[in-house]
Amino acid sequence: MPKILAIDDVLDNLITIELILKSYLPDCQVFTATSGKEGLVVAEEKKPDTILLDILMPEMDGYEVCRILKNQESTRQIPVILVSALGSIAESRVKGLNAGGDVFIAKPIDPAELVAQVKVMLRIKEVEDNLRIERNNLEKLVEIRTSKLIEAQKRYRSIIEDQTQAIIRYKAEGILTFVNDSYCKMHERNRDELIGLSRYTLIAPEDIDSVRNKIEGLTLENPVQVDEHKSVLSNGKIKWQQWTDRAIFDDEGNILEYQAEGVDITDRKKAEEKLRQSEEKFRQLAENIGQVFWLASPDMENIFYISPAYQEVWGKSCDSLMENPTDWFVSIFEEEKAPVKAVLDVFPENCEEIKFPEFRIRRPDGTYRWVQANAYPIRDNEGKISRIAGLAKDITESKNAEDALRVSEEKFRTMVEASPDAVMTTDLDSNIIYASQRTAEVYGFDNPQEMIGLNSIELIAPDLRNNARVLLKKTIGEGPLRDEKFIMLKKDGSTFHGELSASIIKNKSGEPDAFILITKDITERKNAEDAIKVYQQNLRSMTSELNLAVEKERRRIAVDLHDHLGQSLAMARIKLSGMKSEPLPEKTIEDLVETEKYVIDAIKNSRTLTYELSPPVLFELGLPAAINWKLEQLNSKYNLNTNLEVEDEVPDINEDLLILLFRSVGELLNNIIKHSEASSVNVKVNFKGRYLNISVSDNGKGFETKKIDSRYNKTAGIGLFSIRERLEYFQGKMYIESSPGKGTKIYLSVPVNT
């Protein structure tokens, strides 16, 4: 039940308003107040859907009451209809609207106008309430999403801090903005000491220029570089580090900052240097073999030769092995000795190669190494095995790399599984080779394994699949696909709105090897956007209906003026003319002549008012004739050169569209009078295809079209914005061409059903 509050210091007025409202809106609830202060109390308590507010009241007038209502959070959204005998005075209307009033009704009150305005305000209040509810729901949804994002950021930070690799972020000039614990340990400083420092101050002076040049050379096409350089610790100690630097870009391709991951490779560098020196010393003897090379008797009980690399791998001297041939075996981890010995025990006479299982050895210093070893028989002239030659390779780094890769993959899997979006990898034919748990949930599968082997393109609506294939193919040469919207299919055949992002995964050779696809379910967001569009369309429809109702009311009033008041005045003039011919006193004759002049003026004014309200020429002769009548008025009243060109016969147009086009042209002509300082106006009408096109041009001062909203919405009648909105309701368009000093041309184009 709608609630209406009427505030007026005259009790009779309140009674009249209540009777009118109850008559036309029997289901409404009417509250009354006889003063501004009382009205504020009732408005706060009852929360009416609209308020009828008299302006002229003692103590607190309607302007002050309206300002207070609009400044209070609890009553700000209530539409206010200002009612006053001052309604015909423009200054009073402006003052009331500036105070926050939504509409102005002049006294004496016309019941039909009052009820119509109340109904409009009630509909506006209902729409605004629904929009606020929708907005609150959206705000809650945003709050939930924001909370999830913050939680994801916390998890991300936790993951970063748990990394054994050093991770940093820094600006273009090298200033550090983030460092994790591993970086602090690497440089033996705390976080507060490092944040704000230039990264380059921590690099050995001789390497700064090289590092800086490589980083500054990163581009959107080549955003990553890997570099090894020396760093200086706070105690002056030099450490070797390997860094992978990645440039992070904004949407326009500008570098925002850099992120880098680093590891301490000092030990590796030292080992590489030692190996290089060893290889250099014994190059001729071992022919540059970096592996452990040895020669032994067939029973492995005598060692004839061992290369110096043995000492590097086993951490023992070559002499110790020469003295004790089983010393290499002693260093093997206890649990791995049996598989190695089993290979030695079954070494057959006709064997061409012995492949030992990979094994670990423990060095005297407690560290360990992974070793891969092969042995080959050397036969004498009789074909018997006389020697065993072998190669042993330290594969610790590759093993560690495998372990690191496994850990990295596990971390990647953990991050992916924690993602709210669906993540999958496919081969280059789009066949799924990995899917996260969230992916299965989004696409309605029981588990990720159920998706392995399916073609990811089949998860997209059939009519969009070719487009998806093309876009995926482009990522190979043109870079990642970002947030492309698709209709996605679930296992049960139902659909949802999704945003698809895709990137290429490359192999060691840098060649494309697979796709990584990320799907974000945007169904809720899409539904919210669609709901807003529906609300906007409903508002346009309501506005069109309201304007049509206003035009019909104007036409009814014009007809009443013409048929009743006009006829009555005409009869009065005839009577007065007849009375003048009768024998009457001279003074009476003079009074009759003067009265007749007043009646003639009244007839003229009533006709002018009738045309202003609803020109009969529009409905009797059509749109071109009505526009021509309007142009003649401008020519006569403002001495403005006007011209109308009608290129084609204008078809019949339904009444609401006819009124809209006439009023729109009238509004454009009024704007020319008010703003353009033009001396001539040209209107052109044509009908092409199924579109009725109207252009209104002038030779005035013109304007910057980008300022159109701020200029015209505030000063021009229904305004250009209103014309555009109402045209869109009829699938029409408005186009504007203008620039300072070059006049203005505005096009109206709308489809017409003939």
C-alpha positions in Angstrom: 0.0 0.0 0.0 1.6 3.3 -1.1 2.0 5.9 1.7 1.6 9.7 0.9 2.4 12.6 3.2 0.7 16.0 2.6 2.1 19.0 4.4 0.1 22.3 4.4 -0.7 24.9 7.0 -4.3 25.2 5.6 -6.5 22.4 6.8 -9.0 22.7 4.0 -6.2 22.1 1.5 -5.1 18.9 3.3 -8.7 17.7 3.3 -9.0 18.4 -0.4 -5.8 16.7 -1.2 -6.7 13.6 0.8 -10.1 13.4 -0.9 -8.5 13.6 -4.3 -6.0 11.0 -3.5 -8.5 8.6 -1.9 -10.8 9.0 -4.9 -8.1 8.2 -7.6 -5.8 6.0 -5.4 -8.2 4.1 -3.1 -5.5 1.7 -1.9 -3.1 4.5 -0.7 -2.5 5.6 2.9 -2.5 9.4 3.4 -0.8 11.2 6.3 -1.1 14.9 6.9 0.8 17.6 8.7 -0.1 21.3 9.3 3.4 22.6 9.6 6.9 22.0 8.4 8.2 20.8 11.7 5.3 18.4 12.1 5.8 17.2 8.5 9.5 16.4 9.2 8.5 14.3 12.3 5.8 12.4 10.3 8.2 11.8 7.4 10.8 10.4 9.7 8.3 8.1 11.4 6.1 6.9 8.5 8.7 6.8 5.7 6.1 7.8 3.0 6.6 6.9 -0.7 6.1 10.5 -1.8 5.5 13.9 -0.1 3.2 16.8 -1.2 4.7 19.9 0.3 3.2 23.4 0.4 5.7 26.2 0.0 4.1 29.2 1.7 3.9 28.2 5.4 4.7 30.2 8.5 7.7 29.5 10.7 9.3 27.1 8.3 8.5 27.4 4.6 8.4 24.5 2.1 11.9 25.3 0.7 13.5 24.8 4.1 11.5 21.6 4.8 12.5 20.2 1.4 16.2 21.0 2.0 16.1 19.2 5.4 14.3 16.2 3.9 16.9 15.9 1.2 19.8 16.3 3.6 18.6 13.6 5.9 19.8 10.1 5.1 16.5 8.5 6.1 14.3 10.8 3.9 16.7 11.7 1.1 15.2 9.2 -1.3 11.5 10.2 -0.9 10.2 12.2 -4.0 8.9 15.7 -3.1 6.1 17.4 -5.0 6.1 21.1 -4.3 2.7 22.7 -4.3 2.2 26.5 -4.4 0.2 29.4 -5.9 3.7 30.6 -7.0 4.0 27.7 -9.4 3.7 29.9 -12.5 6.7 32.0 -11.4 9.9 30.7 -12.9 12.0 32.0 -10.0 9.9 30.1 -7.5 10.1 26.9 -9.5 13.9 27.2 -9.8 14.2 27.8 -6.1 12.1 24.8 -5.3 14.0 22.5 -7.6 17.3 23.8 -6.2 16.0 23.0 -2.7 15.7 19.3 -3.8 12.1 19.2 -5.1 11.4 16.7 -7.8 8.4 18.3 -9.5 6.3 21.5 -9.1 2.4 21.8 -9.1 0.7 25.2 -9.2 -2.4 26.1 -7.2 -5.3 25.8 -7.7 -4.6 22.1 -7.9 -5.8 20.2 -10.9 -6.9 16.8 -9.5 -5.8 14.9 -12.7 -2.4 16.6 -12.7 -2.0 15.9 -9.0 -2.8 12.2 -9.3 -0.7 11.8 -12.4 2.4 13.4 -10.7 1.8 11.3 -7.6 1.6 8.1 -9.7 4.8 9.1 -11.5 6.6 9.8 -8.2 5.4 6.5 -6.7 6.7 4.6 -9.8 10.0 6.5 -9.6 10.3 5.7 -5.8 9.6 2.0 -6.5 12.2 1.8 -9.2 14.8 3.7 -7.1 14.0 1.4 -4.1 14.6 -1.7 -6.4 17.8 -0.2 -7.7 19.0 0.5 -4.2 18.3 -3.1 -3.2 20.1 -4.3 -6.3 23.0 -2.0 -5.6 23.2 -3.2 -2.0 23.2 -6.8 -3.3 26.0 -5.9 -5.7 27.9 -4.2 -2.9 27.6 -7.3 -0.8 28.8 -9.5 -3.7 31.8 -7.2 -4.2 32.5 -7.3 -0.5 32.5 -11.1 -0.6 34.7 -11.2 -3.7 37.0 -8.6 -2.2 37.3 -10.8 1.0 38.1 -13.8 -1.2 40.7 -11.8 -3.1 42.4 -10.6 0.1 42.5 -14.2 1.3 44.0 -15.3 -2.0 46.6 -12.6 -1.7 47.4 -13.8 1.8 47.8 -17.3 0.5 50.0 -16.0 -2.3 52.2 -14.1 0.1 52.5 -17.2 2.3 53.5 -19.2 -0.7 56.1 -16.6 -1.7 57.5 -16.4 1.8 57.8 -20.2 2.0 59.9 -20.3 -1.2 63.5 -21.4 -0.9 64.3 -19.1 -3.8 64.8 -15.4 -3.2 62.0 -13.4 -4.6 61.9 -9.6 -5.0 59.9 -6.8 -6.7 61.5 -3.5 -7.7 60.7 -0.4 -9.6 62.3 0.7 -13.0 65.1 2.6 -11.2 65.9 -0.5 -9.1 64.3 0.5 -5.8 63.2 -2.7 -3.9 59.5 -2.7 -3.0 59.3 -6.3 -1.7 61.7 -9.0 -0.6 60.9 -12.4 0.9 62.8 -14.1 3.8 65.0 -16.1 1.4 66.3 -12.8 -0.1 67.0 -11.4 3.4 69.0 -14.5 4.3 70.8 -14.5 1.0 72.1 -10.9 1.7 72.3 -11.3 5.5 70.1 -8.3 6.1 66.6 -7.7 7.5 63.6 -6.6 5.4 63.6 -3.0 6.8 67.2 -2.6 5.7 66.5 -3.8 2.2 63.2 -2.2 1.3 63.8 1.2 -0.4 67.4 0.3 -1.4 68.4 0.2 -5.0 68.9 -3.4 -6.1 72.0 -2.3 -8.1 73.8 -1.2 -4.9 73.9 -4.9 -3.9 75.6 -6.0 -7.2 79.4 -6.1 -7.6 80.4 -2.8 -9.3 81.9 -4.5 -12.3 78.6 -6.3 -13.1 76.2 -3.4 -12.5 76.2 -2.0 -16.1 75.7 -5.5 -17.6 72.8 -6.3 -15.4 71.1 -2.9 -15.8 71.4 -3.1 -19.6 69.8 -6.6 -19.7 66.9 -5.5 -17.5 66.3 -2.2 -19.3 66.2 -4.3 -22.6 63.1 -6.2 -21.5 60.1 -5.7 -23.7 56.5 -6.9 -24.0 57.7 -9.4 -26.6 60.7 -10.5 -24.5 59.7 -9.9 -20.8 62.1 -12.3 -19.1 65.9 -12.5 -18.8 68.1 -14.9 -16.9 71.5 -13.6 -15.6 74.3 -14.7 -13.4 76.4 -12.1 -11.6 78.3 -11.4 -8.4 76.7 -9.7 -5.3 78.3 -8.0 -2.4 77.2 -8.8 1.1 77.1 -6.3 4.0 80.4 -7.8 5.3 82.1 -7.4 1.9 81.9 -11.1 1.0 81.3 -11.8 -2.7 78.5 -14.3 -3.6 77.5 -15.6 -7.1 73.7 -15.5 -7.8 71.5 -16.5 -10.6 68.5 -14.3 -11.3 65.4 -14.6 -13.5 64.0 -11.1 -14.0 60.5 -10.6 -15.4 59.0 -7.2 -16.5 55.4 -6.6 -15.5 53.4 -4.4 -17.9 50.1 -2.5 -17.7 47.3 -2.9 -20.3 49.0 -0.3 -22.5 52.4 -2.1 -22.6 54.2 0.2 -20.1 56.4 -1.3 -17.5 54.9 -1.1 -14.0 57.7 -2.9 -12.1 59.9 -6.0 -12.2 59.8 -9.3 -10.3 62.8 -11.5 -9.9 63.7 -14.9 -8.5 67.2 -15.8 -7.5 69.4 -18.6 -6.1 72.8 -18.6 -4.6 75.1 -20.4 -7.1 78.4 -19.6 -5.3 79.1 -23.3 -4.7 78.3 -24.2 -8.2 80.5 -21.5 -9.5 83.3 -22.6 -7.3 82.9 -26.2 -8.5 82.8 -25.1 -12.1 86.0 -23.1 -11.6 87.7 -26.1 -10.0 86.5 -28.4 -12.7 87.8 -26.0 -15.3 91.1 -25.8 -13.7 91.3 -29.6 -13.3 90.3 -30.1 -16.9 92.9 -27.6 -18.0 95.7 -29.3 -16.0 94.9 -32.8 -17.2 93.4 -32.1 -20.6 95.9 -34.1 -22.5 95.8 -37.1 -20.1 92.0 -37.3 -19.8 91.2 -35.8 -23.2 88.9 -33.2 -21.6 86.7 -35.9 -20.0 84.9 -34.1 -17.2 83.6 -37.4 -15.8 85.4 -39.9 -13.6 87.3 -42.2 -15.9 88.7 -45.5 -14.7 90.4 -48.7 -15.7 90.2 -51.9 -13.6 90.7 -55.6 -13.8 87.7 -57.8 -14.9 87.1 -58.7 -11.2 87.3 -55.0 -10.2 89.9 -55.9 -7.5 92.7 -53.9 -9.1 92.4 -50.2 -10.3 94.8 -49.4 -13.1 93.8 -45.7 -13.6 91.4 -43.2 -12.1 91.0 -39.7 -13.4 91.3 -36.7 -11.1 87.5 -36.2 -11.4 87.2 -39.0 -8.9 88.4 -36.7 -6.2 85.9 -34.1 -7.2 82.9 -36.5 -7.1 83.8 -38.9 -4.2 85.7 -36.3 -2.2 88.6 -38.8 -1.8 92.0 -38.8 -3.3 92.8 -40.9 -6.3 95.6 -42.6 -4.4 93.2 -43.9 -1.8 91.3 -45.7 -4.5 94.4 -47.1 -6.1 95.4 -48.5 -2.7 91.9 -49.8 -1.9 89.9 -50.6 -5.1 86.6 -51.1 -3.2 86.8 -47.6 -1.6 84.4 -46.2 -4.2 81.8 -48.9 -3.2 82.2 -48.1 0.5 81.0 -44.6 -0.1 77.6 -45.8 -1.6 74.6 -45.3 0.6 74.0 -48.6 2.4 70.5 -49.1 1.0 71.7 -48.7 -2.5 74.8 -51.0 -2.4 72.8 -54.2 -3.1 71.5 -53.2 -6.6 75.0 -52.0 -7.6 76.6 -55.2 -6.4 74.0 -57.3 -8.2 75.0 -55.8 -11.5 78.7 -56.6 -10.9 77.9 -60.2 -9.8 76.1 -61.0 -13.1 78.5 -59.3 -15.5 78.6 -61.9 -18.3 81.4 -62.7 -20.5 79.6 -61.6 -23.7 78.3 -58.3 -22.2 79.1 -55.2 -24.2 78.1 -52.7 -21.5 77.2 -52.5 -17.9 74.6 -50.0 -16.8 74.7 -49.4 -13.1 71.5 -48.1 -11.4 71.9 -44.5 -10.3 73.3 -44.3 -6.7 74.3 -41.9 -4.1 77.6 -41.6 -2.4 78.5 -40.0 0.9 81.6 -37.9 0.9 84.0 -37.6 3.9 82.7 -34.1 4.6 79.1 -35.5 5.0 77.7 -34.1 1.7 76.4 -36.5 -0.9 76.5 -36.9 -4.6 74.3 -38.6 -7.2 76.3 -40.8 -9.6 75.4 -42.3 -12.9 78.0 -45.0 -14.0 78.5 -47.2 -17.1 81.3 -49.8 -17.7 82.6 -51.3 -20.9 84.7 -54.5 -21.4 88.0 -54.3 -23.2 88.9 -57.5 -24.9 92.3 -59.0 -25.8 93.2 -60.6 -29.1 91.4 -63.8 -28.0 88.2 -62.0 -27.2 88.6 -62.4 -23.5 87.9 -59.5 -21.2 91.2 -58.1 -20.0 90.1 -54.7 -18.7 87.0 -52.9 -17.6 86.8 -49.2 -18.6 84.2 -47.1 -16.9 82.7 -43.6 -16.7 81.1 -42.2 -13.7 79.1 -38.9 -13.9 78.1 -36.6 -11.1 74.4 -36.0 -11.8 73.7 -34.2 -8.5 72.7 -31.0 -10.2 70.3 -32.7 -12.6 68.9 -34.7 -9.8 68.5 -31.6 -7.7 67.0 -29.9 -10.7 64.5 -32.8 -11.0 63.7 -32.5 -7.3 63.3 -28.8 -7.7 61.1 -29.2 -10.7 59.0 -31.7 -8.8 58.7 -29.3 -5.9 58.0 -26.5 -8.3 55.3 -28.5 -10.0 53.8 -29.4 -6.6 53.8 -25.7 -5.6 52.2 -24.9 -9.0 49.6 -27.6 -8.4 48.9 -26.2 -4.9 48.4 -22.7 -6.2 46.2 -23.9 -9.0 44.1 -26.0 -6.7 43.7 -22.9 -4.5 42.6 -20.8 -7.4 38.8 -19.9 -7.6 39.0 -20.2 -11.4 39.1 -23.4 -13.5 42.7 -24.2 -14.6 43.6 -26.9 -17.2 46.5 -27.7 -19.5 46.0 -29.1 -23.0 48.1 -30.3 -25.8 48.3 -28.2 -29.0 45.2 -30.1 -30.3 43.3 -28.8 -27.2 43.1 -32.3 -25.6 43.0 -32.0 -21.8 46.1 -33.4 -20.0 45.6 -31.8 -16.6 42.6 -30.3 -14.8 42.3 -28.9 -11.3 39.6 -29.9 -8.8 38.0 -26.5 -9.3 37.9 -27.1 -13.1 35.8 -30.2 -12.5 33.5 -28.3 -10.2 33.0 -25.4 -12.6 32.2 -27.8 -15.5 30.1 -30.1 -13.5 32.3 -33.3 -13.5 32.7 -35.6 -10.6 36.5 -35.4 -10.5 39.3 -34.0 -12.7 40.4 -37.4 -13.9 37.1 -37.7 -15.7 38.1 -34.7 -17.9 41.5 -36.0 -19.0 41.5 -36.8 -22.7 38.5 -34.6 -23.5 38.9 -31.9 -26.0 38.6 -28.5 -24.3 36.9 -27.0 -27.4 34.0 -29.3 -26.8 33.4 -27.4 -23.5 32.4 -24.3 -25.5 29.0 -23.7 -27.1 29.0 -25.2 -30.6 28.5 -21.9 -32.5 31.6 -20.4 -30.7 34.0 -23.2 -31.2 35.5 -22.1 -34.5 36.2 -18.7 -33.0 37.8 -20.3 -30.0 40.1 -22.4 -32.2 41.2 -19.3 -34.1 42.0 -17.4 -30.9 43.9 -20.3 -29.4 46.0 -20.6 -32.6 46.8 -16.9 -32.4 48.3 -17.2 -29.0 51.1 -19.2 -30.5 52.4 -16.3 -32.5 50.7 -13.2 -30.9 50.8 -13.9 -27.2 48.3 -14.7 -24.4 44.5 -14.6 -24.8 43.0 -12.5 -22.0 39.4 -12.6 -20.7 37.6 -13.6 -23.9 33.9 -14.2 -23.2 32.3 -17.5 -24.2 29.2 -19.5 -23.4 30.6 -22.7 -21.7 29.0 -26.1 -21.5 28.9 -28.3 -18.4 28.9 -32.1 -18.4 25.1 -32.2 -18.1 24.7 -29.9 -21.2 23.7 -26.8 -19.2 25.6 -23.5 -19.9 27.3 -20.7 -18.0 29.0 -17.5 -19.0 32.8 -17.7 -18.8 35.9 -15.6 -19.4 38.7 -17.6 -21.1 42.4 -16.8 -20.8 45.0 -18.8 -22.5 48.8 -18.9 -22.7 51.4 -21.1 -24.4 53.7 -23.5 -22.5 57.1 -23.9 -24.3 59.5 -26.9 -24.1 63.2 -26.7 -23.4 63.8 -25.7 -27.0 61.5 -22.8 -26.8 58.9 -24.4 -29.0 55.2 -24.3 -28.2 54.3 -27.5 -26.3 50.9 -27.0 -24.7 48.2 -24.6 -23.7 47.3 -23.5 -20.2 43.6 -22.4 -20.1 42.0 -20.5 -17.3 38.2 -20.2 -17.2 36.5 -17.7 -14.9 32.7 -18.3 -14.2 31.2 -14.8 -14.7 27.5 -15.9 -14.6 26.6 -13.9 -11.6 28.3 -10.8 -13.0 26.6 -11.3 -16.4 23.2 -11.8 -14.7 23.7 -8.6 -12.7 24.7 -6.7 -15.9 21.6 -8.1 -17.7 19.4 -7.1 -14.8 20.7 -3.5 -15.0 20.1 -3.4 -18.7 16.5 -4.5 -18.1 16.0 -1.9 -15.5 17.4 0.8 -17.9 15.0 -0.4 -20.6 12.1 -0.3 -18.2 13.0 3.2 -17.2 13.1 4.2 -20.8 9.7 2.6 -21.4 8.2 4.3 -18.3 9.6 7.7 -19.4 8.1 7.2 -22.9 4.8 6.3 -21.5 4.9 9.3 -19.1 5.7 11.7 -22.0 3.0 10.2 -24.1 0.5 10.6 -21.2 1.6 14.3 -20.9 1.2 14.8 -24.6 -2.3 13.3 -24.5 -3.2 15.5 -21.6 -1.9 18.6 -23.4 -3.9 17.6 -26.4 -7.1 17.2 -24.3 -6.6 20.6 -22.7 -6.0 22.1 -26.2 -9.2 20.5 -27.5 -11.1 21.8 -24.4 -9.7 25.3 -25.0 -10.7 25.2 -28.6 -14.1 23.6 -28.3 -15.4 25.2 -25.2 -13.5 28.4 -24.3 -12.9 29.3 -27.9 -16.5 28.8 -28.9 -17.8 30.7 -25.9 -15.5 33.6 -26.6 -16.6 33.6 -30.3 -20.3 33.7 -29.3 -19.6 36.5 -26.9 -17.9 38.5 -29.7 -21.0 38.0 -31.9 -23.3 39.1 -29.2 -21.2 42.2 -28.5 -21.2 43.1 -32.3 -24.9 42.7 -32.4 -25.5 44.9 -29.4 -23.4 47.8 -31.0 -26.0 48.1 -33.8 -28.8 48.7 -31.4 -29.8 52.2 -30.2 -27.8 52.5 -27.0 -26.3 55.4 -25.1 -22.9 56.6 -26.4 -21.1 55.6 -23.2 -22.6 52.1 -23.5 -21.4 51.8 -27.1 -17.9 52.8 -26.0 -17.9 50.1 -23.3 -19.1 47.5 -25.8 -16.3 48.4 -28.2 -13.7 48.2 -25.5 -15.1 44.9 -24.2 -15.1 43.5 -27.7 -11.4 44.3 -28.0 -10.7 42.3 -24.8 -12.7 39.3 -26.2 -10.8 39.5 -29.5 -7.5 39.4 -27.5 -8.8 36.5 -25.4 -9.7 34.6 -28.6 -6.2 35.2 -30.0 -4.5 34.1 -26.9 -6.6 31.0 -26.5 -5.7 30.0 -30.1 -2.0 30.6 -29.5 -2.2 28.6 -26.3 -4.0 25.8 -28.1 -1.2 25.6 -30.7 1.5 25.7 -28.1 -0.1 22.8 -26.1 -0.9 20.6 -29.1 -0.6 22.0 -32.6 -3.5 20.7 -34.7 -1.3 20.9 -37.8 0.8 18.0 -36.4 -2.1 15.6 -36.3 -4.0 16.9 -39.3 -1.3 17.6 -41.8 1.6 15.5 -40.5 5.2 16.0 -39.3 6.7 18.1 -42.2 3.8 20.6 -42.0 4.2 20.9 -38.2 7.9 21.5 -38.5 7.3 24.1 -41.2 4.8 25.8 -38.9 7.4 25.8 -36.1 10.1 27.3 -38.5 7.6 30.1 -39.6 7.1 30.9 -35.9 10.9 31.3 -35.4 11.2 33.4 -38.6 8.4 35.7 -37.4 9.4 36.0 -33.8 13.2 36.0 -34.0 13.9 37.2 -37.6 15.7 34.0 -38.2 16.3 32.7 -41.8 14.7 29.2 -41.9 14.4 26.5 -44.5 12.7 23.1 -44.7 13.7 20.4 -47.2 11.5 17.4 -47.5 13.2 15.0 -49.9 10.8 12.0 -49.7 7.2 11.4 -48.8 7.0 10.8 -45.1 5.1 7.6 -44.2 2.4 7.4 -41.6 3.9 7.3 -38.1 2.3 6.1 -34.9 1.2 8.8 -32.6 3.8 8.4 -29.8 6.7 8.4 -32.3 5.2 11.4 -34.2 5.0 13.4 -31.0 8.5 12.4 -30.0 10.0 13.6 -33.3 8.1 16.9 -33.3 9.0 17.7 -29.8 12.6 16.7 -30.4 12.9 19.0 -33.4 11.2 21.7 -31.4 13.7 21.2 -28.6 16.7 21.4 -31.0 15.3 24.6 -32.5 14.8 26.1 -29.0 18.4 25.2 -28.2 19.5 27.1 -31.4 17.6 30.2 -30.2 19.0 30.0 -26.7 22.7 29.0 -27.3 23.9 29.2 -30.9 23.7 32.9 -31.9 22.8 31.6 -35.4 21.3 33.6 -38.2 19.9 30.7 -40.3 18.5 27.3 -39.7 18.0 24.4 -42.1 15.8 21.3 -41.5 16.0 18.3 -43.8 13.6 15.3 -43.8 14.1 12.2 -45.9 12.9 8.5 -45.8 15.6 6.0 -46.8 15.1 2.3 -46.6 13.0 1.9 -43.4 14.5 4.8 -41.6 13.1 8.3 -41.2 16.0 10.8 -41.0 15.8 14.4 -39.8 18.8 16.8 -39.7 18.7 20.2 -38.0 21.7 22.5 -38.8 22.6 26.1 -38.0 25.4 28.5 -38.8 26.0 29.4 -35.1 29.0 29.4 -32.9 29.1 25.6 -32.4 30.6 23.8 -29.4 32.9 21.0 -28.3 30.8 17.8 -28.5 32.7 16.2 -25.6 31.1 18.9 -23.4 27.6 18.1 -24.5 26.5 16.4 -21.3 27.6 19.1 -18.9 26.2 21.9 -21.1 22.9 20.7 -22.5 21.6 18.5 -19.7 21.6 21.5 -17.4 20.1 24.1 -19.7 18.1 22.7 -22.6 14.5 21.5 -21.9 14.2 17.8 -22.3 17.9 18.0 -23.3 19.9 16.2 -25.9 20.5 13.3 -23.4 16.7 12.9 -23.0 16.2 13.0 -26.8 18.8 10.3 -27.2 17.3 8.1 -24.5 13.8 8.4 -25.9 15.0 7.7 -29.4 16.8 4.6 -28.2 13.4 3.3 -26.8 12.3 3.3 -30.5 15.6 1.8 -31.7 16.6 5.2 -33.0 19.9 7.1 -32.9 21.0 10.7 -32.6 24.4 12.0 -34.0 26.0 15.3 -33.4 28.5 17.2 -35.6 29.9 20.5 -34.2 33.0 22.4 -33.4 33.6 25.9 -32.2 32.9 28.6 -34.9 31.6 26.0 -37.4 27.9 25.7 -36.5 26.1 22.5 -35.4 24.3 19.7 -37.3 22.2 17.1 -35.4 20.8 14.0 -37.0 17.8 12.0 -35.8 17.3 8.6 -37.3 14.6 6.2 -36.3 13.1 3.0 -38.0 9.5 3.3 -39.1 7.1 0.4 -39.7 5.2 1.2 -42.9 
